[in-house]
Amino acid sequence: MKFINTIFRLLFRLSGFLLLAALIAAMVSPHIDPYQCWIFAFFGLAYPLLWLANLLNVLVNIRNKVMSKVILITLLAGLPLMLRHFGIAGPDRHEMNVRDAYTLISYNVHGFSDISGEHSVFDVQFRIQDLYTQENADLICMQEYPVRRNPSGGFNRNMNIPPLLRHNHLSWYEPDGIYLESVLMTSTRLKVQNQGAVFSPDIEDFAIYTDISFPKGTVRVYNVHLQSLMLKEERTLLNNSTTGYIKKSTLRQGWITAAKLRRAFILRAYQVKCLAQHIQQSPWPVIVAGDFNDTPASFAYRIISKGLCDSFKSGGQGFISTFSESHYPIRIDHVFASPQIKILSYERKLTGYSDHYPIEVRFSFNNSN
């Protein structure tokens, strides 16, 4: 019995050390380029869970003063990173009636493929367009927007039907192609001065920029879609009929999933450095919106957010997930803005038309602009 108690205490202490080590790995993940060492990025995905688990770890190790103090110091050091995930600001009621305010919506529309299977792609397209009209959006950034020249596609034809905005900027696609393509599309009711795409050295466009004229000046708006995780098969990773054991196929699929994540981490790091360089060269204040496929505890988030304000920090409240098919609060869609732009509110819209939720951000301009 004494031997069993000793083993139990050793395992108990080991689990505490492992939890602490995992939290530290997650804390340093934003500072390590996945191209150099990708393993830390995995821990970054679970940062909120690891932080909360170590909060419990303090209570469990309360009798071990040294261990509990080390964990507590680590938690305090990681609090700023935790607050990137948990919003405490909420909307400012005094700012809700500000004049000269504008509304931006960022939405990965998932090719208008209704995840519930209840609506056709064209029905979803019109429903999403109605959402933009109801919210009186001035600016829309869509990712995975479906286009096809073939008339049977109909997406381009429907795009010209009210209530769409006046100017539409699409990323490059083959205009004579007959196959469906998913592109980036930025729409606005305001005047467009210039537009272009951000390419990586392998000639892949993962972002477009649109220079938009506002009464108080020009803003360069980036519409971004960084490398996807490509985890379609993983939704059925665990078979419902599995009872009490793990299949070999499940373990094999787990390794495949890890390989996909590793590849995506590295590619996004590659893309985000190209994007950050392009943003630094912008002659105007910027808004950067889109599907980043990375959380606030990531290398990509840290690189892009340098010198910019995360709209969630200014108006978000609590844990928010922008990926609709995850019960875990994973926020991978972001809207950043230059200091000259004042964020008034942030809201996630609970629509069920895509595997992502749309983000609505209201903003104005600081007096110093």
Sequence and secondary structure as in RCSB ss.txt:
>XXXX:A:sequence
MKFINTIFRLLFRLSGFLLLAALIAAMVSPHIDPYQCWIFAFFGLAYPLLWLANLLNVLVNIRNKVMSKVILITL
LAGLPLMLRHFGIAGPDRHEMNVRDAYTLISYNVHGFSDISGEHSVFDVQFRIQDLYTQENADLICMQEYPVRRN
PSGGFNRNMNIPPLLRHNHLSWYEPDGIYLESVLMTSTRLKVQNQGAVFSPDIEDFAIYTDISFPKGTVRVYNVH
LQSLMLKEERTLLNNSTTGYIKKSTLRQGWITAAKLRRAFILRAYQVKCLAQHIQQSPWPVIVAGDFNDTPASFA
YRIISKGLCDSFKSGGQGFISTFSESHYPIRIDHVFASPQIKILSYERKLTGYSDHYPIEVRFSFNNSN
>XXXX:A:secstr
 HHHHHHHHHHHHHHHHHHHHHHHHHHHGGGS TTT  HHHHHHHTHHHHHHHHHHHHHHTTT HHHHHHHHHHH
HHTHHHHHHHEEE    GGGTT TT EEEEEEE GGG  TTS S HHHHHHHHHHHHHHTT SEEEEEEEEE SS
TTT HHHHHTSSSS SEEEE    TT  S EEEEEEEESSEEEEEEEEE TTS EEEEEEEEEETTEEEEEEEEE
      SGGGGSS TT  SS  HHHHHHHHHHHHHHHHHHHHHHHHHHHHHHHHHT SS EEEEEE    TTSHH
HHHHHTTSEEHHHHH EEE   BTT SS    EEEEE TTEEEEEEEE    SSSB  EEEEEEE TT 
